[in-house]
C-alpha cells in the first residue's frame, strides 16, 4: 500500500455481539448517524466467542485496529460471555506488543442495543485515534 | 467441486442505490472467486427479487447465496426461506448489511461503495465455508407464565385462559390489580376504575385455568424457548388462605398502624392488612417488619380474634418449580419520587401531593373516603396541577410519560365536579399531549369547564408570601411562556404529575429473565416498530408499562398482543431451535476440561471413558464461550467456525492488498478457469 502518513485511512475490523452492538449499529444506521467509513463489522453471536486468534489474524492481515464490542456488563444475552471477552482482551493486550502491535489497536467497549448514538460516537472516536496513531507496523513487517 | 455462488445486491429503492453504486458492487462481486452470478435489483426482498434467487439456484445450480442489502436482523429469514423454497439449505446463505452500516451512515459515495465491496467480498469468502445445518424441533410446554398481575398481566392471563391454555400468574404483592386498582376514575370516559377492573380481578381468581400465585416472586429461570423451568418463591402470608374467610376482624383488632403503601403513604394500614376491600384474593397478609409479635414476641391479637383460626405464625417460605413454554413479563412501572426536585417542596409542604396520592384522595375507599380535602379536612379553594414532573426533563427522564396530560385533565374535571365550580384549577404544562381516542375532546370539555392552563414549567413552589393574598398559601412561581410574564399563583393544594419510570429493580429482573434494558431502563423490545411485544430472548414477551409508559388502553392492547404471541407458540406445539450450537471434535479434544468450566449453561459434560468433552446440544445455546477459548481448537460453533470467521476477515482485508485492479485479476482467474476446464 502506497499510503502516505497524511492521507492515512485506517481499516478497522469490529467484532460485535449480535444482541447489543450489532443492533446498536443498525439503530445508528436507521437514525442516519453519519460515521467514518473505516470500520467493517463482523457479526458474532457473543463477544465471548471471539477467539484471540481472530484478533491477531485481523491485525496481521492488514487491519489497523480491532474493536470488540458487546453488551454492558451484567446484560449478556448468554449470561457472562462479555466477561470472558473482557478477560481475553486484557490478556491479549499484554501479548500484542510482542507482535509489534500497540495495545491501543485492540479496543473493547460495551454498547447496548439502544445506544445507537454511542455506537456512532465510538466508531468516529476510534477512527480518529487510530489515524493519529498511524498505520500498523505489523502490516509491513509481518508476512502471513 | 468448487462452489457456485450467487450474489445479489439490493438497491432498496434509493436507500442503498442513492449512496452506493450498486452496479459497480455487483460487477466487482462477479469477479470474486467462485461467484457464478452477481446481480443488482431494485428490491431484493420483493416477490420478483426472491424469485430471481430461486430461479438462479435452480437454473444455474447455485450452491451458495449472498445477499447484500439491509440488516440480517430484518430479512435474513426472508432470504433463507427463499433458498429453502429452491431446495438449498438455508445455512448456505449469507447476508451482508450495506444499508444500515453503509449507505445510511457514510456521506461519501465512493467510500460507501468501497465499503460495500469489502463487505460483499467478506460475505462471499465466508459463505464458501458454510455447512448444511438442520434445525431441530422441540415440543413447547403448553403452559404460560405471566409475571405481574396489574391490568396488563390480568388481561394477558385471561386471554390465554380463554383460549384453553393454563396460566401461572405470579404477583409480588398481596393482591392483584396493580396501579389501576389505586385509581378512582379513568380518562377520558370517566369510568369508575374499580367497576371495570374488579370484575377482571375476580374473573382471574375464579378461572380454573389460571393458577394465581400472589405474594410470590420469580427467583430463577432456566431452560430455553418452549421449555422454561421457573422457580417461584412464595412468601409466607402467615394467614392460611384455605381457612380465612376475609371477614377482616384481624385487621380491625390489630393494634399496630403504619403508613399504607397502597394509599401512597397518606393513609394508614395495620400490620396485618390487605390493599383494599376489593383485594383479590381477599385475604390479609402479616407484614413481618411491623408486626408486634414478630418484632417483640408477643401480641397475637389477630390470632385470638380470628373466628376461623386462619392465622398461622409458623408458615415458612416455600419454593415452587413450574414448567412453562413461554413467559410474559408484565411487571409494570413505578412513579418518580419527587423529593429530589426540591424546588417543588414535596415532603416539605404538607399540601403538595403526587399524582398517585391524589388518586387515593379521590378514591372512594381511600383515606378520605373519596372527598378532595386537605390535611385540615377542608376542601381546597384553589389547586395547582404541575405537569411533566421528572418527565421531558434531561435531569431526570428525557422521555414523555404519556399519561400525565390526560390524568391532569381528569383531576381538573374531578375537582370541579366534586368540590364545585368555584374552585380555581391551574394547569402548568409544557405541551398538552392528548393523542388518543376521545382525548382531545376531553381536553376541550375540561377547558370549557373553566380550568386555567398556563404554559410554562414552574420554577418554584414556595410558602414565602409576598402579598397578603399569598399568606398561608402555597405560591407557584412560573413564567407564562405565552404571555412572556412571570406569574405568582397562590393555591391551597399542589398536585405533581410525576413521571412513570421503570421499577426500581428492573435490572435485577432483567437478569433473571435474560432480557435487556433500553436507554431509559425499561425492558427492551425486539424491534421498536415490528417487534414491540417480543424480546431478544425467544419465548419471553413484554406486556404493559414494563416496556415503556402506557395508559390503560395501550397496556391492555399490548398485553393482548403478548398473549397472542404466547398462544401462537403454545398452539403450534413446537418450536424450531437453531442448530448453531457448539461441537467438540473428539479427534482433536485433549480433555483439558476448560470448556466444561466456561459453559454458562452446563451444556458440556466430560466423558471419563474417552477422556474428552462432549456437548449436550439440547442445552447448548451457541454462545461460543468454549470455542473462543479451546486451546486445541476442538470446540467449534456451527455457522461461526474458525474457517468461516478467518475467511470473513480475509475477505474484509484482502482488497486492501490488491495491487493490480480487481478486473485484471478476475480476467486472469477466468482464463485460468477456462484452461482448467
Interface residues (C-beta under 8 A of the other chain):
Chain A: X1 X11 X13 X18 X19 X20 X22 X23 X25 X26 X28 X29 X30 X32 X33 X34 X35 X37 X40 X41 X42 X43 X44 X45 X46 X48 X49 X50 X51 X52 X53 X54 X57 X58 X61 X62 X63 X71 X74 X75 X77 X78 X79 X80 X81 X84 X85 X88 X112 X113 X114 X115 X120
Chain B: X71 X72 X73 X74 X97 X99 X100 X101 X104 X105 X106 X107 X108 X111 X112 X114 X115 X118 X119 X122 X507 X510 X511 X514 X516 X517 X518 X519 X524 X536 X537 X580 X598 X600 X601 X621 X622 X623 X624 X625 X627 X628 X629 X637 X640 X642 X645 X646 X648 X649 X650 X652 X653 X654 X656 X657
